[in-house]
Every structure is written in structure tokens, then in C-alpha cells.
């Protein structure tokens, strides 16, 4: 089977680079520096207008953990409907219980809200208490994909767990490897039998062209950091596509 390349992006420019570089689909979000949150309606709409490859939309109301209040969860359901209305091709989300187990009740509601779109359970999986048990639970709930770095900071560090997860998942759902994937380091992961999906950001820093920058920071970062951001690098995406072929 051909291997799937999903590029995670938080800008329309990066989305266009992903498509030009040969990505099979994108995951669209906001603020990748903090793990990604739900993108704006305008960003979803513009991305859908400009891309022909599928757009998977992240539904995450804030940074931090995956234990949400009733108000936050209501917002997630509303955001799923809005994403569907704007043409999303899939939904990416996940929720946990206070004890670290999968919140099966709320996950079922998310999957139902996303229908008929495919549902990816994101890296909340890497924060759950019993991932080996969770694979079967998520499959029963109708989840099609699990995004995971193998419980570690990077996919290479979690390679042993990734191998186990792929074997446990079998034909029930797809394990998608993620975190710090790069054309220069992906070879060991390509040796895992049955691992067919890969999720990468492949970003490089972009620096502001502003000559005048003022003295007042706009957020929590230092002033210099506020004048730089990241975008997906077309060359790296092309190289990754070649590796997966």
C-alpha cells in the first residue's frame, strides 16, 4: 500500500506548500508552537478554496491538557459543525478523563458529530494511561486514525511503542506516526511493518521584514520572538514525499 503523508500546518501559506510538495492531505490548526488549537473559520474557508487535497481540521479549544469543561466541550461540538459547514474533509480531536483514561462517552459524541467525515484521535493518545487498551476502545468507537509519537517526545524515541501499536491496531484503524519527522531521520520508521501513515510539520523559521518594531510586546514572548514565526518548507516536504515513495 502507498504510504500517506499528512502535513500539519497553521497557515494558508504552509498549506499551499504542503500541496505543492506532494502531501496527501493536511491537518489545519492554529498555533503549532503550543501543540495546535482550532483554526479560525476564515482560515478553514480560505484553505478549502485554495487546496484540492483533503483538509483535516483540528478541534482543540485551548492549549494544555485534554480534560475539558462542559462549556469547552460544547464549543468543540459547535466547532466541528462549523468545520463541516466550511467543507472540512476530516476531524482531528481527542478527550481524556481525569484519571488519564480515554473519555469514551465524549469521544463517541465527537465521532458522531463528525460523521460522515473520518475522525482522527490526536496526541491525547500519548497522554492516556493505558494506550494498549485505548487502541481497541477507539476502534470500537469508530475512530479511523490515531496520531501518536509512541508515547515519547519524538517518533524515533517512541519507535518501539509505534511498532507495538501498529501490530495491535491491525486492520481496525490506522496508526499515524508523528513528532520531529524529517527526511533525514525517517528511515528507521519506514522499516516498521504495517506503518503506512506519517504526520509532519517540516517547518522553518520566517523572520519579519519590519524595520520598526516598537517597544511593547503583544504577548508572553520576548520582543524578538514576536517578530518570527514558522512555515512549512517546500523542499523538505518534497524530500519526504520521495522518501515515502
Secondary structure, 3 states (H helix, E strand, C coil): CCCEEEEEECCHHHHHHHHHHCCCEEEECECHHHCCECCCHHHHHHHHHHCCCEEEEECCCCCCCCCCCHHHHHHHHHHHHHHHHCCCCEEEECCECCCCCECHHHHHHHHHHHCCCEEEECHHHHHCCCHHHHHHHHHHCCCCEEEECCCCCCCCCCHHHHHHHHHHHCCCCEEEEECCCCCCCCHHHHCCCCCCEEEECCEEEEECCCCCCCCCCCCCCCCCHHHEEEEECHHHHHHHHHHHC
